[in-house]
Amino acid sequence: MAELIWEGKYDKDGRRVAPLRVALPFQSVETVNESAQQRQLSLERFHSGRDSEWRNRLIWGDKKYVLPSLLDEFAGQVDLIYIDPPFDTGADFSFQVQVDGESFTKEQAGEFGEQAEAKQAAYRKFILDLYKARPIAGHTWLHGLKNGRMVHVGPVDSPISPGDVAQIASEFRRAMGTGKDAPSVNGVDVLGWDFAFEQNEVARQQAAQANINMRFLRIPRDVMDKRAVEQGDVQFFELAALSADVQGNGLSVTVTLTDFVIPPDDVPEEVRKAISNWEQWVDYWSVDWDNKGDTFHNQWQDYRTRKKRTIQKSVTHTYDGPGDYTVVVKVIDILGNDTTKSLKVKVTGNASSRSGSIRAAKPTTAPG
């Protein structure tokens, strides 16, 4: 039987040294957006009947103290510890893979071929069933039909991008015709976990140029809630449209929310009647003042509470120096969906000059 050996496991007489027993509290320094890998893991845990609410942790500290502090929570529950791979050994961990008689070097093992295709097909069917769409075959970018409209199911590990929209539109035009899997309506529903910044506006322009009625709907996390799935409570909401102004004065930049539109078909009638101003749709909003095209970093936020029923619509930030910055605004509406918008800002450092107003035009809402 294999045994892990490390310095200090046994004393000079060959007796095993008892592990350090200490339980130190953990302090959460930062919570980041859910990764594609985490979403995939949650889906797999859901389908296997296990708890899907687990969240990965990145712990900074000495393993001598971290591991004992995890004992109370994980004692008796760990089946495997995987070390990937030993660092600074000078070893080459690549290996040769044979596919159809041809050999190539693979740096890291992964799924490919029929196994990956079967997994993708099962995932798409699961989402299409929840969306009450019928799966279809024979296409790469079009996966289902609902009420005569084609349906695209976005992947777990990447956002819907303008490039995806172009591919969907191109394949949709080729799919027009007759047959049980042909669309009877000039429209496509695009389902996705994440969408590239400005997707709702840029992609609508792409779809309009292609003369296709395209709707963008977010796949909700409820698909991993067993109770919601069994009760048929999973709802797919269309992306909202956010408008914002940005004004610059020297090193200071002010962002102001100016409008927020939710597709009316997604909102219960009693809620629509209670809304008299667009601000009431916004439950929370935050700003990343210097987004680098990666994860959204929450650097400021405002939200409603039971006592504080209003939100501020403007916020000002002062940069350390001049330059070109990308400001990303994130809004979470009263339905729990988030909408993002990116704004380009040029900071001059000249207090007497302004960068001007950068405002995105209010997009029209696609008909239901």
C-alpha positions as CSV (number, residue, x, y, z in Angstrom):
1,M,0.0,0.0,0.0
2,A,1.4,3.4,-1.0
3,E,2.2,5.9,1.8
4,L,2.9,9.6,1.7
5,I,6.1,10.4,3.6
6,W,7.2,13.9,4.6
7,E,9.8,15.3,6.9
8,G,8.6,15.2,10.5
9,K,6.0,12.5,10.0
10,Y,8.0,10.1,12.3
11,D,10.2,11.0,15.2
12,K,13.8,9.7,15.6
13,D,12.5,6.4,17.1
14,G,10.2,5.7,14.2
15,R,7.0,6.6,16.0
16,R,4.4,8.7,14.2
17,V,4.2,12.3,15.4
18,A,0.7,13.4,16.3
19,P,-0.6,16.2,14.0
20,L,-1.0,19.7,15.3
21,R,-4.4,20.3,16.8
22,V,-5.5,23.9,16.4
23,A,-8.7,25.5,15.2
24,L,-8.2,29.1,13.9
25,P,-11.0,31.2,12.5
26,F,-11.1,32.0,8.8
27,Q,-11.6,35.6,7.6
28,S,-13.2,36.2,4.2
29,V,-11.1,38.8,2.4
30,E,-12.8,38.7,-1.0
31,T,-15.7,37.0,-2.7
32,V,-15.3,36.7,-6.5
33,N,-17.9,36.0,-9.2
34,E,-18.8,32.4,-9.8
35,S,-16.4,30.8,-12.2
36,A,-17.4,28.6,-15.1
37,Q,-15.6,25.7,-13.4
38,Q,-17.6,26.2,-10.3
39,R,-20.8,26.4,-12.3
40,Q,-19.9,23.1,-14.0
41,L,-19.2,21.5,-10.7
42,S,-22.5,22.6,-9.2
43,L,-24.4,21.2,-12.2
44,E,-22.6,17.9,-11.8
45,R,-23.3,17.8,-8.1
46,F,-26.9,18.6,-8.8
47,H,-27.3,15.8,-11.4
48,S,-25.6,13.3,-9.0
49,G,-28.0,14.2,-6.2
50,R,-25.3,15.8,-4.0
51,D,-25.4,19.3,-2.4
52,S,-25.0,21.9,-5.1
53,E,-24.5,24.8,-2.8
54,W,-20.8,24.1,-2.1
55,R,-18.5,27.0,-3.0
56,N,-14.7,26.6,-3.6
57,R,-12.3,28.5,-1.3
58,L,-8.8,29.8,-1.9
59,I,-7.2,29.9,1.5
60,W,-4.0,31.9,2.2
61,G,-1.9,30.7,5.0
62,D,0.5,28.0,6.3
63,K,-0.8,24.5,5.7
64,K,0.4,23.6,9.1
65,Y,-2.4,25.7,10.6
66,V,-4.9,25.7,7.8
67,L,-5.4,21.9,7.5
68,P,-6.1,21.4,11.3
69,S,-8.5,24.3,11.2
70,L,-10.6,22.4,8.5
71,L,-10.9,19.2,10.6
72,D,-14.1,20.1,12.4
73,E,-15.8,20.7,9.0
74,F,-14.4,17.9,6.9
75,A,-13.3,15.1,9.3
76,G,-14.3,11.8,7.8
77,Q,-15.7,13.3,4.6
78,V,-12.5,13.5,2.4
79,D,-12.1,10.6,0.0
80,L,-9.2,11.9,-2.1
81,I,-6.6,14.6,-1.9
82,Y,-5.1,15.4,-5.3
83,I,-1.8,17.2,-5.5
84,D,-1.4,18.7,-9.0
85,P,1.5,18.4,-9.7
86,P,4.5,18.7,-7.3
87,F,6.1,22.0,-7.9
88,D,9.7,22.7,-8.8
89,T,10.6,19.1,-9.4
90,G,12.0,19.6,-13.0
91,A,9.8,16.7,-14.2
92,D,7.8,16.7,-17.4
93,F,4.2,15.7,-16.8
94,S,3.1,15.6,-20.4
95,F,2.2,12.3,-22.0
96,Q,1.4,10.8,-25.4
97,V,-2.1,10.2,-26.6
98,Q,-3.1,7.9,-29.5
99,V,-6.2,9.0,-31.5
100,D,-7.0,7.1,-34.7
101,G,-3.5,5.8,-35.0
102,E,-2.0,9.3,-34.6
103,S,0.1,10.3,-31.6
104,F,0.3,13.7,-30.0
105,T,1.5,15.2,-26.8
106,K,-1.1,16.2,-24.2
107,E,-0.2,18.6,-21.4
108,Q,-3.2,17.9,-19.2
109,A,-5.8,15.2,-19.3
110,G,-9.4,16.1,-20.3
111,E,-12.5,14.9,-21.9
112,F,-12.7,14.6,-25.7
113,G,-14.4,12.7,-28.5
114,E,-17.6,10.8,-27.8
115,Q,-17.5,11.3,-24.0
116,A,-17.4,15.1,-24.3
117,E,-20.1,15.1,-27.0
118,A,-22.4,12.9,-24.9
119,K,-21.9,15.2,-21.9
120,Q,-22.7,18.3,-24.0
121,A,-25.8,16.7,-25.5
122,A,-27.1,15.7,-22.0
123,Y,-26.5,19.2,-20.7
124,R,-28.3,20.9,-23.6
125,K,-31.3,18.6,-23.3
126,F,-31.5,19.3,-19.6
127,I,-31.7,23.1,-20.2
128,L,-34.0,22.7,-23.2
129,D,-36.4,20.6,-21.1
130,L,-36.5,23.3,-18.4
131,Y,-37.1,25.9,-21.1
132,K,-39.9,23.7,-22.5
133,A,-38.2,23.5,-25.9
134,R,-37.8,20.5,-28.1
135,P,-34.2,19.3,-28.8
136,I,-33.2,19.1,-32.5
137,A,-30.2,17.7,-34.3
138,G,-28.2,18.5,-37.3
139,H,-26.9,21.9,-36.3
140,T,-23.9,23.3,-34.5
141,W,-25.3,26.5,-33.1
142,L,-29.0,25.8,-33.0
143,H,-30.1,23.2,-30.4
144,G,-33.9,23.4,-30.0
145,L,-37.3,24.7,-31.1
146,K,-40.0,26.4,-29.0
147,N,-43.1,27.9,-30.4
148,G,-41.6,28.0,-33.9
149,R,-38.4,29.8,-32.7
150,M,-35.0,28.3,-32.8
151,V,-33.1,28.0,-29.4
152,H,-29.4,28.2,-28.7
153,V,-28.0,26.9,-25.4
154,G,-24.9,28.6,-24.4
155,P,-21.9,26.7,-22.8
156,V,-21.2,26.5,-19.1
157,D,-17.6,27.7,-19.4
158,S,-17.8,30.9,-21.5
159,P,-20.1,33.9,-22.1
160,I,-22.3,34.5,-25.1
161,S,-20.2,36.8,-27.3
162,P,-20.9,38.9,-30.5
163,G,-19.0,36.2,-32.4
164,D,-21.4,33.6,-31.2
165,V,-24.3,35.7,-32.3
166,A,-22.9,36.0,-35.8
167,Q,-22.5,32.2,-36.0
168,I,-26.1,31.7,-34.7
169,A,-27.5,34.1,-37.3
170,S,-25.6,32.5,-40.1
171,E,-26.8,29.0,-39.2
172,F,-30.3,30.2,-38.7
173,R,-30.5,31.6,-42.3
174,R,-29.4,28.2,-43.6
175,A,-32.0,26.4,-41.4
176,M,-34.9,28.3,-42.9
177,G,-37.1,26.0,-45.0
178,T,-39.4,23.1,-44.5
179,G,-39.4,20.1,-42.3
180,K,-40.2,19.3,-38.7
181,D,-37.0,20.9,-37.4
182,A,-37.3,24.1,-39.5
183,P,-38.3,27.3,-37.7
184,S,-41.7,28.7,-38.5
185,V,-40.9,32.1,-36.9
186,N,-38.1,34.4,-37.8
187,G,-36.6,34.4,-34.4
188,V,-34.0,32.8,-32.1
189,D,-33.9,32.6,-28.3
190,V,-30.3,32.6,-27.0
191,L,-29.9,31.1,-23.5
192,G,-26.7,31.8,-21.6
193,W,-25.2,31.8,-18.2
194,D,-23.1,34.9,-18.9
195,F,-23.1,37.5,-21.6
196,A,-20.3,39.7,-22.8
197,F,-20.5,43.3,-21.7
198,E,-22.8,45.3,-23.9
199,Q,-24.2,42.0,-25.4
200,N,-27.8,43.1,-25.1
201,E,-27.2,46.2,-27.2
202,V,-24.4,45.1,-29.6
203,A,-26.1,41.8,-30.4
204,R,-29.5,43.3,-31.0
205,Q,-27.9,45.5,-33.6
206,Q,-26.2,42.5,-35.2
207,A,-29.6,40.6,-35.2
208,A,-31.4,43.6,-36.6
209,Q,-28.9,43.9,-39.4
210,A,-29.4,40.2,-40.2
211,N,-33.2,40.8,-40.0
212,I,-33.6,38.2,-37.2
213,N,-35.7,38.7,-34.1
214,M,-33.2,37.5,-31.4
215,R,-33.9,37.4,-27.7
216,F,-31.3,36.9,-25.0
217,L,-32.3,35.1,-21.8
218,R,-30.2,34.2,-18.8
219,I,-30.1,30.6,-17.6
220,P,-31.0,31.0,-13.9
221,R,-29.1,29.2,-11.0
222,D,-32.5,27.7,-10.2
223,V,-31.7,25.0,-12.7
224,M,-29.5,23.5,-9.9
225,D,-32.2,23.7,-7.3
226,K,-33.8,20.3,-7.2
227,R,-37.0,21.5,-5.6
228,A,-37.4,24.3,-8.2
229,V,-36.8,21.8,-11.0
230,E,-39.3,19.3,-9.7
231,Q,-42.0,22.0,-9.1
232,G,-41.4,23.6,-12.5
233,D,-40.5,26.9,-11.0
234,V,-37.5,27.6,-13.2
235,Q,-37.9,30.9,-15.1
236,F,-35.7,32.3,-17.8
237,F,-35.5,36.1,-17.8
238,E,-34.7,38.3,-20.8
239,L,-31.7,40.6,-20.4
240,A,-32.6,44.1,-19.2
241,A,-31.2,47.3,-20.8
242,L,-29.2,49.8,-18.7
243,S,-28.3,53.4,-19.6
244,A,-25.8,55.5,-17.7
245,D,-23.9,58.8,-18.1
246,V,-20.3,59.3,-17.2
247,Q,-18.8,62.8,-16.7
248,G,-15.1,63.5,-16.1
249,N,-13.5,66.5,-14.4
250,G,-9.8,66.3,-13.9
251,L,-9.0,63.1,-12.1
252,S,-12.6,62.7,-10.9
253,V,-15.3,60.7,-12.8
254,T,-19.0,60.6,-11.9
255,V,-21.3,57.8,-13.1
256,T,-25.0,58.4,-13.1
257,L,-27.7,55.8,-13.8
258,T,-30.2,57.3,-16.2
259,D,-32.6,54.5,-17.2
260,F,-33.2,50.8,-16.7
261,V,-35.6,48.7,-18.8
262,I,-36.9,45.2,-18.0
263,P,-38.8,43.3,-20.8
264,P,-42.4,43.5,-19.5
265,D,-43.3,39.9,-20.4
266,D,-40.9,38.7,-17.6
267,V,-42.7,40.7,-14.8
268,P,-45.9,39.7,-13.0
269,E,-48.8,42.0,-13.7
270,E,-49.1,43.1,-10.0
271,V,-45.5,44.1,-10.0
272,R,-45.7,46.1,-13.2
273,K,-48.7,48.0,-11.8
274,A,-46.7,48.9,-8.7
275,I,-43.8,50.4,-10.7
276,S,-44.1,54.1,-11.5
277,N,-40.4,54.9,-12.1
278,W,-37.5,53.0,-13.6
279,E,-35.5,53.5,-10.4
280,Q,-37.8,51.1,-8.6
281,W,-36.5,48.2,-10.8
282,V,-33.0,48.6,-9.3
283,D,-32.4,46.7,-6.1
284,Y,-28.6,47.0,-6.0
285,W,-25.8,48.5,-8.2
286,S,-22.0,48.5,-8.0
287,V,-19.1,49.9,-10.0
288,D,-15.7,48.5,-11.1
289,W,-13.7,51.7,-11.8
290,D,-10.8,50.1,-13.6
291,N,-11.9,46.9,-15.3
292,K,-9.2,45.0,-17.1
293,G,-11.5,42.8,-19.1
294,D,-11.4,40.1,-16.4
295,T,-13.6,39.4,-13.4
296,F,-15.8,42.3,-12.1
297,H,-14.3,43.9,-9.0
298,N,-16.8,45.5,-6.7
299,Q,-15.2,48.8,-5.7
300,W,-18.4,50.6,-4.7
301,Q,-22.0,49.7,-4.1
302,D,-25.4,50.9,-3.0
303,Y,-28.5,48.9,-2.3
304,R,-32.0,49.0,-0.8
305,T,-32.7,47.8,2.7
306,R,-36.0,47.6,4.7
307,K,-35.2,50.9,6.3
308,K,-33.5,52.5,3.3
309,R,-35.9,52.2,0.4
310,T,-34.1,54.5,-2.1
311,I,-30.8,54.2,-3.9
312,Q,-28.4,57.0,-4.9
313,K,-28.2,57.3,-8.7
314,S,-24.7,59.0,-8.9
315,V,-21.3,58.2,-7.5
316,T,-17.9,60.0,-8.0
317,H,-14.5,58.4,-8.0
318,T,-11.0,60.0,-8.1
319,Y,-8.2,58.2,-10.0
320,D,-4.6,58.3,-8.9
321,G,-3.5,59.5,-12.3
322,P,-4.6,60.3,-15.9
323,G,-5.2,57.5,-18.5
324,D,-7.8,55.6,-20.3
325,Y,-10.0,53.5,-18.1
326,T,-13.0,51.1,-18.5
327,V,-15.7,51.6,-16.0
328,V,-18.1,48.7,-15.6
329,V,-21.5,49.2,-13.9
330,K,-23.5,46.2,-12.6
331,V,-27.2,46.4,-11.7
332,I,-29.2,43.7,-9.9
333,D,-32.9,44.2,-10.4
334,I,-35.8,43.3,-8.1
335,L,-36.1,39.9,-9.9
336,G,-32.6,39.0,-8.9
337,N,-31.0,39.3,-12.4
338,D,-27.8,41.2,-13.0
339,T,-27.1,43.5,-16.0
340,T,-23.7,45.0,-16.8
341,K,-22.6,48.0,-18.9
342,S,-19.0,49.1,-19.7
343,L,-18.1,52.7,-20.3
344,K,-14.8,54.1,-21.7
345,V,-13.4,57.0,-19.8
346,K,-10.4,59.3,-20.6
347,V,-9.0,60.9,-17.5
348,T,-7.0,64.0,-18.4
349,G,-5.9,65.2,-15.0
350,N,-6.8,68.7,-16.0
351,A,-9.3,70.1,-13.5
352,S,-10.5,72.7,-16.0
353,S,-11.4,70.1,-18.7
354,R,-14.2,67.6,-19.1
355,S,-14.2,64.2,-20.9
356,G,-17.7,64.9,-22.0
357,S,-20.8,62.8,-21.6
358,I,-20.7,59.2,-22.8
359,R,-24.2,57.8,-23.0
360,A,-25.4,54.6,-24.5
361,A,-28.5,54.8,-26.5
362,K,-31.5,53.2,-24.9
363,P,-32.1,49.9,-26.8
364,T,-35.5,48.8,-27.8
365,T,-37.0,45.7,-26.2
366,A,-37.5,42.7,-28.5
367,P,-41.1,41.6,-28.7
368,G,-42.0,38.5,-26.8
